[in-house]
Amino acid sequence: MPLDIKLFGYYPGANCRTCGKFEGCGGRAHEWDFQSIKPQLIDRYGDRVRVSLIDVFSDEVKLYPKVVALIKAHGLRIPILALEDELIACGGDASDDGIFAIVDYALAEQAKELAAAAGQ
């Protein structure tokens, strides 16, 4: 079963100059190229992952109360990375390199679990 990766961030198409819906981000949220990470993840991991990008300014983000609570409590520290619907990292901890390291680890753990289950 593919690892479910959800990345919450900002799409430039939202055409937002300020973060009026949540806490202010000081404009930093708009500098990260959110859309480029999905093809990189798919190129690197193929069918071992399922990647979803969720715009934090869309109504879709309301389907993820943990993400909304995180943003309200800590401000707009994007990207926000969730694996299997568990929040894993945000902001600087979820840089492109950080995301790849986290996904590498999660896939290695998943492979160990599958191997252990097959060996029983």
mmCIF file of the C-alpha atoms, coordinates in Angstrom:
data_MODEL
# 
_entry.id   MODEL 
# 
loop_
_atom_site.group_PDB 
_atom_site.id 
_atom_site.type_symbol 
_atom_site.label_atom_id 
_atom_site.label_alt_id 
_atom_site.label_comp_id 
_atom_site.label_asym_id 
_atom_site.label_entity_id 
_atom_site.label_seq_id 
_atom_site.pdbx_PDB_ins_code 
_atom_site.Cartn_x 
_atom_site.Cartn_y 
_atom_site.Cartn_z 
_atom_site.occupancy 
_atom_site.B_iso_or_equiv 
_atom_site.pdbx_formal_charge 
_atom_site.auth_seq_id 
_atom_site.auth_comp_id 
_atom_site.auth_asym_id 
_atom_site.auth_atom_id 
_atom_site.pdbx_PDB_model_num 
ATOM 1   C CA . MET A 1 1   ? 0.000   0.000   0.000  1.00 0.00 ? 1   MET A CA 1 
ATOM 2   C CA . PRO A 1 2   ? 1.454   3.418   -0.932 1.00 0.00 ? 2   PRO A CA 1 
ATOM 3   C CA . LEU A 1 3   ? 2.557   5.819   1.780  1.00 0.00 ? 3   LEU A CA 1 
ATOM 4   C CA . ASP A 1 4   ? -0.003  8.644   1.991  1.00 0.00 ? 4   ASP A CA 1 
ATOM 5   C CA . ILE A 1 5   ? 1.783   12.007  1.900  1.00 0.00 ? 5   ILE A CA 1 
ATOM 6   C CA . LYS A 1 6   ? -0.139  15.229  2.343  1.00 0.00 ? 6   LYS A CA 1 
ATOM 7   C CA . LEU A 1 7   ? 1.577   18.573  1.983  1.00 0.00 ? 7   LEU A CA 1 
ATOM 8   C CA . PHE A 1 8   ? -0.238  21.663  3.134  1.00 0.00 ? 8   PHE A CA 1 
ATOM 9   C CA . GLY A 1 9   ? 1.035   24.872  1.627  1.00 0.00 ? 9   GLY A CA 1 
ATOM 10  C CA . TYR A 1 10  ? 0.286   27.856  -0.516 1.00 0.00 ? 10  TYR A CA 1 
ATOM 11  C CA . TYR A 1 11  ? -0.503  27.871  -4.211 1.00 0.00 ? 11  TYR A CA 1 
ATOM 12  C CA . PRO A 1 12  ? 0.515   31.085  -5.995 1.00 0.00 ? 12  PRO A CA 1 
ATOM 13  C CA . GLY A 1 13  ? -2.825  30.910  -7.807 1.00 0.00 ? 13  GLY A CA 1 
ATOM 14  C CA . ALA A 1 14  ? -4.511  31.871  -4.544 1.00 0.00 ? 14  ALA A CA 1 
ATOM 15  C CA . ASN A 1 15  ? -3.261  35.413  -5.311 1.00 0.00 ? 15  ASN A CA 1 
ATOM 16  C CA . CYS A 1 16  ? -2.959  36.312  -1.640 1.00 0.00 ? 16  CYS A CA 1 
ATOM 17  C CA . ARG A 1 17  ? -0.555  38.988  -0.437 1.00 0.00 ? 17  ARG A CA 1 
ATOM 18  C CA . THR A 1 18  ? -1.370  38.567  3.261  1.00 0.00 ? 18  THR A CA 1 
ATOM 19  C CA . CYS A 1 19  ? -2.595  35.739  5.449  1.00 0.00 ? 19  CYS A CA 1 
ATOM 20  C CA . GLY A 1 20  ? -5.852  37.179  6.710  1.00 0.00 ? 20  GLY A CA 1 
ATOM 21  C CA . LYS A 1 21  ? -7.519  33.806  7.254  1.00 0.00 ? 21  LYS A CA 1 
ATOM 22  C CA . PHE A 1 22  ? -5.122  32.604  9.941  1.00 0.00 ? 22  PHE A CA 1 
ATOM 23  C CA . GLU A 1 23  ? -2.148  34.084  11.751 1.00 0.00 ? 23  GLU A CA 1 
ATOM 24  C CA . GLY A 1 24  ? 0.148   36.315  9.708  1.00 0.00 ? 24  GLY A CA 1 
ATOM 25  C CA . CYS A 1 25  ? 3.087   34.758  7.940  1.00 0.00 ? 25  CYS A CA 1 
ATOM 26  C CA . GLY A 1 26  ? 4.978   37.949  7.144  1.00 0.00 ? 26  GLY A CA 1 
ATOM 27  C CA . GLY A 1 27  ? 4.971   36.968  3.467  1.00 0.00 ? 27  GLY A CA 1 
ATOM 28  C CA . ARG A 1 28  ? 7.361   34.020  3.911  1.00 0.00 ? 28  ARG A CA 1 
ATOM 29  C CA . ALA A 1 29  ? 4.619   31.525  3.121  1.00 0.00 ? 29  ALA A CA 1 
ATOM 30  C CA . HIS A 1 30  ? 4.450   32.859  -0.408 1.00 0.00 ? 30  HIS A CA 1 
ATOM 31  C CA . GLU A 1 31  ? 8.113   32.285  -1.259 1.00 0.00 ? 31  GLU A CA 1 
ATOM 32  C CA . TRP A 1 32  ? 8.218   28.467  -1.263 1.00 0.00 ? 32  TRP A CA 1 
ATOM 33  C CA . ASP A 1 33  ? 7.548   26.734  -4.600 1.00 0.00 ? 33  ASP A CA 1 
ATOM 34  C CA . PHE A 1 34  ? 4.909   24.417  -3.244 1.00 0.00 ? 34  PHE A CA 1 
ATOM 35  C CA . GLN A 1 35  ? 3.935   22.742  -6.499 1.00 0.00 ? 35  GLN A CA 1 
ATOM 36  C CA . SER A 1 36  ? 7.429   21.543  -7.475 1.00 0.00 ? 36  SER A CA 1 
ATOM 37  C CA . ILE A 1 37  ? 7.735   19.029  -4.622 1.00 0.00 ? 37  ILE A CA 1 
ATOM 38  C CA . LYS A 1 38  ? 4.967   16.666  -5.811 1.00 0.00 ? 38  LYS A CA 1 
ATOM 39  C CA . PRO A 1 39  ? 6.643   15.649  -9.089 1.00 0.00 ? 39  PRO A CA 1 
ATOM 40  C CA . GLN A 1 40  ? 9.964   15.320  -7.249 1.00 0.00 ? 40  GLN A CA 1 
ATOM 41  C CA . LEU A 1 41  ? 8.405   12.907  -4.754 1.00 0.00 ? 41  LEU A CA 1 
ATOM 42  C CA . ILE A 1 42  ? 6.720   10.890  -7.502 1.00 0.00 ? 42  ILE A CA 1 
ATOM 43  C CA . ASP A 1 43  ? 9.943   10.762  -9.571 1.00 0.00 ? 43  ASP A CA 1 
ATOM 44  C CA . ARG A 1 44  ? 11.930  9.587   -6.550 1.00 0.00 ? 44  ARG A CA 1 
ATOM 45  C CA . TYR A 1 45  ? 9.465   7.098   -5.019 1.00 0.00 ? 45  TYR A CA 1 
ATOM 46  C CA . GLY A 1 46  ? 7.079   6.144   -7.816 1.00 0.00 ? 46  GLY A CA 1 
ATOM 47  C CA . ASP A 1 47  ? 4.084   4.070   -6.827 1.00 0.00 ? 47  ASP A CA 1 
ATOM 48  C CA . ARG A 1 48  ? 5.356   3.657   -3.250 1.00 0.00 ? 48  ARG A CA 1 
ATOM 49  C CA . VAL A 1 49  ? 3.786   7.043   -2.428 1.00 0.00 ? 49  VAL A CA 1 
ATOM 50  C CA . ARG A 1 50  ? 0.496   8.858   -2.944 1.00 0.00 ? 50  ARG A CA 1 
ATOM 51  C CA . VAL A 1 51  ? 1.004   12.629  -2.799 1.00 0.00 ? 51  VAL A CA 1 
ATOM 52  C CA . SER A 1 52  ? -1.684  15.237  -2.192 1.00 0.00 ? 52  SER A CA 1 
ATOM 53  C CA . LEU A 1 53  ? -1.158  18.998  -2.109 1.00 0.00 ? 53  LEU A CA 1 
ATOM 54  C CA . ILE A 1 54  ? -3.652  20.988  -0.052 1.00 0.00 ? 54  ILE A CA 1 
ATOM 55  C CA . ASP A 1 55  ? -3.802  24.774  -0.297 1.00 0.00 ? 55  ASP A CA 1 
ATOM 56  C CA . VAL A 1 56  ? -4.033  26.260  3.201  1.00 0.00 ? 56  VAL A CA 1 
ATOM 57  C CA . PHE A 1 57  ? -6.234  29.050  1.818  1.00 0.00 ? 57  PHE A CA 1 
ATOM 58  C CA . SER A 1 58  ? -8.821  26.625  0.403  1.00 0.00 ? 58  SER A CA 1 
ATOM 59  C CA . ASP A 1 59  ? -11.921 25.235  2.071  1.00 0.00 ? 59  ASP A CA 1 
ATOM 60  C CA . GLU A 1 60  ? -10.373 21.757  1.737  1.00 0.00 ? 60  GLU A CA 1 
ATOM 61  C CA . VAL A 1 61  ? -8.003  22.490  4.638  1.00 0.00 ? 61  VAL A CA 1 
ATOM 62  C CA . LYS A 1 62  ? -11.046 22.562  6.948  1.00 0.00 ? 62  LYS A CA 1 
ATOM 63  C CA . LEU A 1 63  ? -11.265 18.778  6.478  1.00 0.00 ? 63  LEU A CA 1 
ATOM 64  C CA . TYR A 1 64  ? -8.030  18.508  8.496  1.00 0.00 ? 64  TYR A CA 1 
ATOM 65  C CA . PRO A 1 65  ? -8.760  19.933  11.984 1.00 0.00 ? 65  PRO A CA 1 
ATOM 66  C CA . LYS A 1 66  ? -5.258  19.110  13.270 1.00 0.00 ? 66  LYS A CA 1 
ATOM 67  C CA . VAL A 1 67  ? -3.759  21.295  10.537 1.00 0.00 ? 67  VAL A CA 1 
ATOM 68  C CA . VAL A 1 68  ? -6.179  24.147  11.240 1.00 0.00 ? 68  VAL A CA 1 
ATOM 69  C CA . ALA A 1 69  ? -5.376  23.911  14.959 1.00 0.00 ? 69  ALA A CA 1 
ATOM 70  C CA . LEU A 1 70  ? -1.623  23.936  14.239 1.00 0.00 ? 70  LEU A CA 1 
ATOM 71  C CA . ILE A 1 71  ? -1.944  27.049  12.075 1.00 0.00 ? 71  ILE A CA 1 
ATOM 72  C CA . LYS A 1 72  ? -4.091  28.839  14.629 1.00 0.00 ? 72  LYS A CA 1 
ATOM 73  C CA . ALA A 1 73  ? -1.688  27.964  17.450 1.00 0.00 ? 73  ALA A CA 1 
ATOM 74  C CA . HIS A 1 74  ? 1.655   28.559  15.698 1.00 0.00 ? 74  HIS A CA 1 
ATOM 75  C CA . GLY A 1 75  ? 0.951   30.684  12.641 1.00 0.00 ? 75  GLY A CA 1 
ATOM 76  C CA . LEU A 1 76  ? 1.397   29.783  9.029  1.00 0.00 ? 76  LEU A CA 1 
ATOM 77  C CA . ARG A 1 77  ? 4.573   27.668  9.211  1.00 0.00 ? 77  ARG A CA 1 
ATOM 78  C CA . ILE A 1 78  ? 4.430   25.965  5.837  1.00 0.00 ? 78  ILE A CA 1 
ATOM 79  C CA . PRO A 1 79  ? 4.920   23.542  4.388  1.00 0.00 ? 79  PRO A CA 1 
ATOM 80  C CA . ILE A 1 80  ? 3.092   21.229  6.761  1.00 0.00 ? 80  ILE A CA 1 
ATOM 81  C CA . LEU A 1 81  ? 3.845   17.549  6.167  1.00 0.00 ? 81  LEU A CA 1 
ATOM 82  C CA . ALA A 1 82  ? 1.466   14.757  7.128  1.00 0.00 ? 82  ALA A CA 1 
ATOM 83  C CA . LEU A 1 83  ? 2.144   11.052  6.616  1.00 0.00 ? 83  LEU A CA 1 
ATOM 84  C CA . GLU A 1 84  ? -0.799  8.694   6.959  1.00 0.00 ? 84  GLU A CA 1 
ATOM 85  C CA . ASP A 1 85  ? -2.804  11.648  8.356  1.00 0.00 ? 85  ASP A CA 1 
ATOM 86  C CA . GLU A 1 86  ? -0.320  12.279  11.188 1.00 0.00 ? 86  GLU A CA 1 
ATOM 87  C CA . LEU A 1 87  ? 1.356   15.689  11.297 1.00 0.00 ? 87  LEU A CA 1 
ATOM 88  C CA . ILE A 1 88  ? 5.092   15.098  11.061 1.00 0.00 ? 88  ILE A CA 1 
ATOM 89  C CA . ALA A 1 89  ? 6.838   18.408  10.384 1.00 0.00 ? 89  ALA A CA 1 
ATOM 90  C CA . CYS A 1 90  ? 6.255   22.022  9.435  1.00 0.00 ? 90  CYS A CA 1 
ATOM 91  C CA . GLY A 1 91  ? 8.126   25.132  8.429  1.00 0.00 ? 91  GLY A CA 1 
ATOM 92  C CA . GLY A 1 92  ? 11.897  24.744  8.232  1.00 0.00 ? 92  GLY A CA 1 
ATOM 93  C CA . ASP A 1 93  ? 11.683  21.140  9.447  1.00 0.00 ? 93  ASP A CA 1 
ATOM 94  C CA . ALA A 1 94  ? 9.727   20.348  6.275  1.00 0.00 ? 94  ALA A CA 1 
ATOM 95  C CA . SER A 1 95  ? 12.223  21.692  3.746  1.00 0.00 ? 95  SER A CA 1 
ATOM 96  C CA . ASP A 1 96  ? 12.561  19.680  0.535  1.00 0.00 ? 96  ASP A CA 1 
ATOM 97  C CA . ASP A 1 97  ? 15.587  17.834  1.963  1.00 0.00 ? 97  ASP A CA 1 
ATOM 98  C CA . GLY A 1 98  ? 13.771  17.304  5.255  1.00 0.00 ? 98  GLY A CA 1 
ATOM 99  C CA . ILE A 1 99  ? 10.738  15.888  3.453  1.00 0.00 ? 99  ILE A CA 1 
ATOM 100 C CA . PHE A 1 100 ? 12.897  13.440  1.490  1.00 0.00 ? 100 PHE A CA 1 
ATOM 101 C CA . ALA A 1 101 ? 14.689  12.304  4.668  1.00 0.00 ? 101 ALA A CA 1 
ATOM 102 C CA . ILE A 1 102 ? 11.388  11.788  6.492  1.00 0.00 ? 102 ILE A CA 1 
ATOM 103 C CA . VAL A 1 103 ? 9.834   9.880   3.578  1.00 0.00 ? 103 VAL A CA 1 
ATOM 104 C CA . ASP A 1 104 ? 12.987  7.744   3.162  1.00 0.00 ? 104 ASP A CA 1 
ATOM 105 C CA . TYR A 1 105 ? 12.755  6.794   6.841  1.00 0.00 ? 105 TYR A CA 1 
ATOM 106 C CA . ALA A 1 106 ? 9.001   6.116   6.712  1.00 0.00 ? 106 ALA A CA 1 
ATOM 107 C CA . LEU A 1 107 ? 9.346   3.889   3.646  1.00 0.00 ? 107 LEU A CA 1 
ATOM 108 C CA . ALA A 1 108 ? 12.253  1.985   5.232  1.00 0.00 ? 108 ALA A CA 1 
ATOM 109 C CA . GLU A 1 109 ? 10.155  1.392   8.360  1.00 0.00 ? 109 GLU A CA 1 
ATOM 110 C CA . GLN A 1 110 ? 7.200   0.313   6.222  1.00 0.00 ? 110 GLN A CA 1 
ATOM 111 C CA . ALA A 1 111 ? 9.440   -2.173  4.375  1.00 0.00 ? 111 ALA A CA 1 
ATOM 112 C CA . LYS A 1 112 ? 10.719  -3.592  7.693  1.00 0.00 ? 112 LYS A CA 1 
ATOM 113 C CA . GLU A 1 113 ? 7.161   -4.067  8.928  1.00 0.00 ? 113 GLU A CA 1 
ATOM 114 C CA . LEU A 1 114 ? 6.158   -5.834  5.715  1.00 0.00 ? 114 LEU A CA 1 
ATOM 115 C CA . ALA A 1 115 ? 9.223   -8.063  5.860  1.00 0.00 ? 115 ALA A CA 1 
ATOM 116 C CA . ALA A 1 116 ? 8.536   -8.940  9.493  1.00 0.00 ? 116 ALA A CA 1 
ATOM 117 C CA . ALA A 1 117 ? 4.908   -9.730  8.716  1.00 0.00 ? 117 ALA A CA 1 
ATOM 118 C CA . ALA A 1 118 ? 5.922   -11.908 5.756  1.00 0.00 ? 118 ALA A CA 1 
ATOM 119 C CA . GLY A 1 119 ? 8.444   -13.781 7.921  1.00 0.00 ? 119 GLY A CA 1 
ATOM 120 C CA . GLN A 1 120 ? 5.886   -14.795 10.544 1.00 0.00 ? 120 GLN A CA 1 
# 
